[in-house]
Amino acid sequence: MLTTFKASAKALSEGLQVETQARDFKILMDEPADLGGTDKGMNPVEALLCALGACQAIVVKAFAKAQGFTYEEFHVELEGDLDPDGFMGINKNVRNGFSEVRFTMHFKTEESQEKTEAFADFVEASCPVCDCLGNTVKLVRSGVVID
């Protein structure tokens, strides 16, 4: 069954701060001072990396038992390369977003390297955020409203 998730983002008056909301949860996003922000929150591309890591961690927690994989702890380190010259309009030959995202999964487990890598493959293949980032997602602007 298709499920529609909803979120909103509202520009605030201070610096480049944005209040984002999904359901009853809010996250303040901003930019570092050197990019014109007030550095009061992570920026959207940092949040994207966090979303990817969180999604992978949720898949690990949700499916390890069913996949016959045991572990004590899990964390993931992520990094992405972005050239701000793209979105700042300085270089039209540079893309606006990440050119590459890398992640390293860390498992505290007694499972073999082979079994751990197979489970990591499962996690990567099952993670919805991995799918969104790894495949083209159709973006549809459904309107522009003057309030």
Backbone torsions as a table, in degrees:
resi	resn	phi	psi	omega
1	MET	NA	130.1	178.6
2	LEU	-69.7	129.5	177.8
3	THR	-116.5	134.1	177.9
4	THR	-101.2	123.4	175.9
5	PHE	-98.1	146.1	-177.7
6	LYS	-127.7	147.5	177.0
7	ALA	-151.1	164.8	175.4
8	SER	-141.4	158.5	177.1
9	ALA	-139.7	129.1	-177.6
10	LYS	-125.3	121.9	176.2
11	ALA	-65.6	131.9	177.4
12	LEU	-98.7	169.0	-173.8
13	SER	-77.5	-23.5	-175.9
14	GLU	-89.4	120.6	176.1
15	GLY	54.0	-131.3	179.0
16	LEU	-108.8	22.9	-177.3
17	GLN	-66.3	141.8	178.3
18	VAL	-135.5	131.6	175.0
19	GLU	-96.6	118.8	178.5
20	THR	-105.6	150.9	-178.6
21	GLN	-147.3	138.5	169.6
22	ALA	-138.8	131.2	-172.0
23	ARG	51.0	-127.2	-179.1
24	ASP	-101.7	19.8	-175.4
25	PHE	-112.4	137.1	-179.2
26	LYS	-122.6	145.8	173.7
27	ILE	-133.0	129.8	174.8
28	LEU	-88.3	125.7	176.3
29	MET	-116.4	155.8	-175.9
30	ASP	-159.0	-170.8	174.1
31	GLU	-127.0	155.8	174.5
32	PRO	-61.4	158.6	-178.5
33	ALA	-58.3	-36.2	-178.1
34	ASP	-70.1	-10.7	174.8
35	LEU	-109.3	12.7	175.4
36	GLY	98.2	1.9	-179.1
37	GLY	-94.0	-171.7	178.3
38	THR	-108.7	1.0	177.4
39	ASP	57.5	38.6	179.9
40	LYS	-96.5	-1.6	179.2
41	GLY	-164.6	168.1	177.1
42	MET	-68.1	156.1	178.0
43	ASN	-87.6	167.6	-174.7
44	PRO	-58.8	-35.3	179.8
45	VAL	-74.2	-29.8	172.3
46	GLU	-66.7	-39.8	177.4
47	ALA	-63.4	-35.7	177.1
48	LEU	-62.9	-44.0	175.9
49	LEU	-61.6	-42.8	178.0
50	CYS	-61.8	-40.5	179.0
51	ALA	-62.7	-40.5	177.7
52	LEU	-63.5	-47.8	179.1
53	GLY	-63.0	-42.0	179.1
54	ALA	-64.2	-41.0	179.8
55	CYS	-63.7	-43.3	178.2
56	GLN	-61.9	-43.0	179.1
57	ALA	-63.2	-38.2	178.2
58	ILE	-66.1	-41.5	178.0
59	VAL	-62.2	-42.3	177.4
60	VAL	-57.4	-51.8	-177.2
61	LYS	-64.5	-38.3	-174.8
62	ALA	-76.5	-29.9	-169.9
63	PHE	-118.7	-5.4	-176.5
64	ALA	-56.7	-49.5	-177.0
65	LYS	-61.2	-46.6	-179.4
66	ALA	-64.8	-27.4	178.8
67	GLN	-90.0	2.8	179.4
68	GLY	68.5	31.5	-178.6
69	PHE	-114.1	129.9	179.1
70	THR	-114.2	143.3	179.2
71	TYR	-154.8	158.5	176.8
72	GLU	-98.4	-41.0	-177.9
73	GLU	-143.5	154.5	175.6
74	PHE	-143.5	138.4	166.3
75	HIS	-150.7	160.5	-179.2
76	VAL	-131.8	137.7	174.4
77	GLU	-105.6	134.4	-175.6
78	LEU	-131.3	149.2	173.2
79	GLU	-151.8	148.7	179.6
80	GLY	-137.0	146.6	179.6
81	ASP	-100.1	125.7	179.9
82	LEU	-140.3	129.1	176.3
83	ASP	-98.9	109.1	-176.3
84	PRO	-63.8	-13.6	177.1
85	ASP	-60.3	-24.4	178.6
86	GLY	-68.7	-60.7	-175.0
87	PHE	-74.1	-17.5	177.5
88	MET	-86.2	-1.8	176.1
89	GLY	77.1	13.4	-178.7
90	ILE	-78.5	-36.2	-178.3
91	ASN	-135.7	108.7	-178.3
92	LYS	-71.7	-10.2	178.8
93	ASN	-89.6	-1.3	-179.7
94	VAL	-105.5	130.5	179.3
95	ARG	-66.4	157.6	-177.3
96	ASN	-77.3	-26.9	-175.4
97	GLY	-108.9	-163.6	179.7
98	PHE	-61.0	138.4	171.4
99	SER	-91.0	-24.3	177.3
100	GLU	-159.5	142.8	173.2
101	VAL	-123.6	130.1	178.5
102	ARG	-120.1	145.5	176.6
103	PHE	-144.5	147.8	176.6
104	THR	-123.8	120.9	178.3
105	MET	-88.4	133.9	179.1
106	HIS	-117.3	119.5	177.1
107	PHE	-115.2	132.6	166.5
108	LYS	-96.1	104.9	-172.2
109	THR	-152.8	159.9	172.7
110	GLU	-102.2	5.2	177.0
111	GLU	-69.2	159.1	178.9
112	SER	-69.7	161.4	176.1
113	GLN	-58.9	-42.2	-178.7
114	GLU	-62.8	-45.7	-179.9
115	LYS	-68.0	-36.2	179.1
116	THR	-67.1	-42.1	177.9
117	GLU	-66.4	-36.4	177.2
118	ALA	-65.1	-40.1	177.6
119	PHE	-67.5	-39.4	176.7
120	ALA	-60.6	-39.1	175.5
121	ASP	-60.6	-42.7	177.9
122	PHE	-61.3	-44.9	-179.3
123	VAL	-59.8	-47.9	-178.8
124	GLU	-62.1	-40.7	-179.0
125	ALA	-72.6	-24.4	-175.4
126	SER	-96.8	-17.1	-173.3
127	CYS	-73.0	118.4	179.1
128	PRO	-60.1	-36.0	179.9
129	VAL	-71.2	-37.2	172.7
130	CYS	-57.0	-43.6	-179.7
131	ASP	-63.4	-44.0	180.0
132	CYS	-61.9	-41.2	-178.0
133	LEU	-77.9	-33.4	-176.3
134	GLY	-84.1	-15.0	-178.5
135	ASN	-129.0	154.6	178.8
136	THR	-66.6	130.3	174.9
137	VAL	-108.6	129.0	178.9
138	LYS	-69.4	121.1	176.2
139	LEU	-102.4	127.9	-176.7
140	VAL	-125.3	115.9	171.4
141	ARG	-79.7	116.7	-175.1
142	SER	-94.7	4.5	174.9
143	GLY	164.6	166.7	171.7
144	VAL	-134.4	121.5	-173.2
145	VAL	-117.8	133.9	172.8
146	ILE	-99.5	116.2	179.8
147	ASP	-90.5	NA	NA
